[in-house]
Every structure is written in C-alpha cells, then in structure tokens.
C-alpha cells in the first residue's frame, strides 16, 4: 500500500468519528462493510461479538467510601474545577449526613483540606475565616489561589497587564515617570513569607508598611515611597500594626543590586550589602521575609544572595516600583531548600 493510500484511509477513518465518540461518551461502531460495487471485498462484515452494545448503568455513590472519593477529588486542584464538580450532582455539592465531613459537602471538604495542607501559618493569617452559612471553604480556596496580587496602584504611570492584577507595567514616557504597585491585602504580621517576582527592565522590589487609608486616586503622576514631599501623608497612616520597628520601607533596586530603606524621617539610599548582585530582564527575584528573625533575604533565580536587611518588626506588604518599560509579576513560591 502506498503512502497516499494510507493517508486516504486515515482521513476516511477520522471523518467517520463523531464528536460524542471523540469525547469518550459513546462507542463508535464500525462503518458499513464495503459492497461488491465498491470493487473492494478485502473485509467482510464484522462478527456479532464485535458489534457495539449499549449498556445503561448508574453508580450508587453511597456505596463508595467517602474518603476515597475525597482523595480522588483533591487532584482537581483549583476552586473553579471543584465548583464545576459541585454542580455536577448533589452527591458532590450538597451537605453530607451529620455523621460525615462535619456537615460539609464533599467539595467543601476537599477545599478545606487543600487550604489547610498548603497554606503556611503566615498565609492563613491573611485568609478569611470559615463561618457557617456565610464564608465557604470554596471561597477561602479561591482567595488563597489569588493571595498575592497588586491590588493598589499608586501614580499615573502604571497599569495591569491584560487586566491581570498579578502583573503590572510601567507606562511612563521618561525615566522619572515611576509608579508603585502594592499587595495591600496580603498583610505579613508574623512567621515567614516568600514571594517571587518575575522582572523585565530594572524595577525596584521590597516591603512597605500597610496604609489602607492612603488615597490612591490622589496621585496622578509619579509616585515613590522615597519622595520627601509625601512623607507627612505616609506618617499620618501610622497604626498599631507598624509596631516599634524603625524600617518602614526596604527596597531592592534590581538594576544595580543595591538596597535602600527609610522611616520617612531618615533614610539610607543605594547601600551595598553582603551578597549584593544586580538582575536583568527575565530573572526571578525571590524575597523571604522572616518576621521571627526580623530578616529580609533575597534570591536570584533560586540562588540565595544573602540577607539584605535585618532588625525588621511589625507588619509589612510586598510592593514593586516600575519605571518606563518595566514589568513585574508576583506569585507565591517556596524558598529553595538550600538556605
């Protein structure tokens, strides 16, 4: 048989497959056997035992161990997939009997297990608490999946990339057109926190005090936490969350690797530090904030550079400052094993 003959037979067999069969919903029967008029009697009709047989069957989920179903469902992974499962049938989405899963549905139990097994102590502090009939575990999982986002933009030269709040672009025309993005809803009060920043250009990345009362819409041009014209507005936001620490902003300048910090009264700009190293477009900057030790450690492409700042105390948020042609994406991560 020539290659052309094979191609023709392959195309013919593919054309005969229905959409339902491709989706695995039904068995696809063989096509009718060729007749003598076709000039090809190579194959006869299929024997009866090869003909497809339709079977109407149902699965009684009450006979399946709940733990097994829960374990299998856990591989779905995302809140969106679990929601789709819950809408499939009441056995998955409805509340269970009083003897099982604490009255939660199977989907709720999978969501609960997912959050409790993956979230760190510090991340758990940033999540809403479960409240019966008010806050579901599925909604908590949804929030956990979007824990790190730049939900506050400060300045007129910044925007989200395609509406994605985890990525921001600098839109300025000149080098001084800088603006800032803050992950303000992720409050780091205690424990350890690790974030990864995928960078383009030379943005600055770091931590800043939470300032929920700051009017983001009041800044139409450049915005910089080191701009002395705005110090009084920052200090007016002081709260008990800040604690007694003396560092209100600590920043890593990726383009040259230096560190700057400020308490909006005194500051140190462009300071060298042990392990200092610059980054370039395409690099991933990792930051580990350990509030137990009061240290901020920097990583470059999963390689530990060193402790950039110590003596930190109080509550912080992640932030990034972008200039012309800069871009930063933020996501949760796990610190590399080699500390």
Beta strands, then each sheet from edge to edge (+ up, - down):
strand 1: 152-154
strand 2: 158-161
strand 3: 164-170
strand 4: 179-182
strand 5: 192-200
strand 6: 204-208
strand 7: 249-253
strand 8: 259-262
strand 9: 267-271
strand 10: 284-290
strand 11: 295-300
strand 12: 303-309
strand 13: 317-322
strand 14: 327-332
sheet 1: 1+ 4- 13+ 6- 7+ 8- 9+
sheet 2: 2+ 3- 14+ 5- 10+ 11- 12+
end
